[in-house]
Structures are given as C-alpha cells and as structure tokens.
C-alpha cells in the first residue's frame, strides 16, 4: 500500500484490558508497518453510570454514553461475545461480527472484605452491580446460574467499572463484577473474590471495513499478541492509568499474569454462535429470530 491509498480505521475503546493488543500494535508501529492508519476514540466508559437500573431493555447495548460506532465516528468496536451479538440487533449502521477478539480476559464477582459472603450461593437474592449488555452483565448471569436458580440471581446496571467499584466500596451494592485492573485494586484493599470466569469477545465492524483492510489490522494485532506473550509488563501502564489516584493505585507488576490472556483473533464459528445465541434468547436478552448469517460476516478465515 502507498500513503496515497492508506486506509484509516477508527476503533472505539472501552476498558483497555480488552484492547491491549491494539494499543501494543500502535505503540510498536505494527499498524503503520501494515500500511493502515489506526485512530482510537475513547468512550467515557469507566465512569459512566446510571445507578441502579434493573430492566436491561431500558438501556441500549451501546451504553448510556455516546457510541462513536453508532455515530459513524468509529468503524471497529470490540467487546464481549454476548454484547456483540446483541449489538448486531440494535445497530443502526449495519454492524456485524467479523471475528473473535484477541482478549480472553475475565471478570470476578467481588464483595467487600467485611461482607459475610464466602461463596457464590451466598449471593442468592443479593444485587450484583454490572454494566448491562457488557461482559460484567453476561458473565455474572452465566457464572451465578451454575450455583443458583435463575429466580434467585439479581443483577442491576450501575455502569462502568469505576462506578461499580465505588458502589461496592460505599456499600451501595453488596457485590460487583469487575475486570482488571479493578480486581487487583479491590484485592489490595481487602475485597474478596467469590467467583471468576474468563470469556471470549468479538469484534464488530461497520460496512466501511473491507476484507483487505481488516486483514492488515489483524496481522498487526497478531504480532502484538506475540509481543505480549513475551512480556506484558512494559504495556500495563495503559491499564493501571485507568485508576484515579483518589481510589488507590496498582503497579503493573501487581496484576497477575494469569488474568491477562491474549490469543490470535479467529473466525467466529456457527456452533459457538448458536450456543451463545440460544442462551441469550432463554434469558430474553436478544430477539429469538436472528440467524448466524444475519449476525456474522467473518473477515478472517473460518
């Protein structure tokens, strides 16, 4: 590619733990070497909140703050697998799932250190703070239903991870689902993990992203995944910088490496779609009339 035809791709960022390979690809110049101009737009996600909200249908799957993807300012958006399926239903700009994402990170359901709960069953009928239509929402449901009947599982939308952490700290809610670096921050302050699960994510792209451009982006991300496998420490400042000083601090070396899992992005297969879609429909989290072909347009090899 020459500079005169250099494609531009704008990515919407949420929690940076889920976009660390993309940040590494930028920092190391991999996108530039692939001849693609990548720009990041950051959603005000960590602090965004509506507290509390109990009906998930009252909130867009694109969140409570402006979506750069839906406004056309971003052409790529990565998030949890479940939320991305829902976004293909809610999108007004033709977004489709184009691959799995590189991040396979987790979330932990946590309580304060002085809370009497010691295991997931202790959360029967107790509210867990989540962010509706994002990973914290779905992973809380999937994790807790392994321990509790559905009617005893209670989640409420509090917003982004900072809002959930603060609600937990202040005793506004008894439990919250958190990701890194918020898990480590909470553990440093004596909070307890009751359950933790890892989950796959996906990329959605607007029709403006063509196969060749996405292939160039993906090659850069794959290089970044291998770079992170060598040593993630030089890049973890991206995560720790999310924490405001007044809430505490986390140093890069304090984040457990086992919670940082990055893999080469792959095609989103039909059998995985069907399993996930059926589960979401059983909870009323997505309309029951979508198909694999209406939701997925893989831009990497199946």
Beta strands, then each sheet from edge to edge (+ up, - down):
strand 1: 7-13
strand 2: 36-42
strand 3: 76-80
strand 4: 96-100
strand 5: 106-111
strand 6: 127-130
strand 7: 154-157
strand 8: 175-178
strand 9: 192-198
strand 10: 201-205
sheet 1: 2+ 1+ 3+ 10- 4+
sheet 2: 7+ 6+ 8+ 5- 9+
end
